[in-house]
Amino acid sequence: MKPVLAFILMALMAINGFGDPAYAQTSQASERQAVTHFWRYANCVAKHDRRRAEDILIEADNSDENVRMTKLLATKNRGCIPAGSEMKFSGSLFRAALSGALLSRKYRSDAVGDYSSVEPLYRVTTLADGTSDAIVKAIALKQFSECVSRMAPAKTLALFGTKPYSNDEDAAFASLQAEMSHCLPVSEGQQFGFTRLELRTLLAEVAYELDMKLALGMEATETTEAQN
């Protein structure tokens, strides 16, 4: 059996951990610019069309309805697209950008939620030998992201408000080093490389999922109390 959490995030252990190849920023300025444009777009949409953005995140990633809603969102919010920019991204990056933007706006005024009442999203488990490295990596990083989000919700949320590849983002990741070190698996096993954007994307996806589960739990409690 293959332990799901058998990976090491080497760069996060470095003192200023963002120069290591496993966590290296891309050297292509055009890619950084594109990611920044997309971050600004997501924040603009979260501000002007929150309900539609939330509906997209409820739907399954690749469903026909989600594709339709995403196209409608883009059509309704053309003004959010930076002039002269082309934004071609994967569905996961789009959803993560919206997740981070919505959380960042929500918790500007609201108190950060307590996720201790939320059941684990990604339990530590084992996978059959022969499971692809891509699947093992995806599950392991989500478990890692959930651990960090639960331990330091305020600092994780602060990350989503920072501009990608900025000094503020560096500082936000640095503030999470203790939690990220704690959440590293202790078992020896396979090592995975990852990018800055990949980690930020996963943190946003998992943090939003935790927040939705918390909100649903609170709604259920309020409904029960009202019935009583």
ABEGO torsion letter per residue (X at the ends): XBBAABBBBAAAABAAAAABAAABBBABAAAAAAAAAAAAAAAAAAAABAAAAAAAAABBAABAAAAAAAAAAAAAAAAABBBGBBBBBBAAAAAAAAAAAAAAAAAAABBBBBAAABBBABBBBBBBBGBBAAAAAAAAAAAAAAAAAAABAAAAAAAAABBBGBAAAAAAAAAAAAAAAAABBABBEBBBBBBAAAAAAAAAAAAAAAAAAAAAAAAAAAAAAAAX
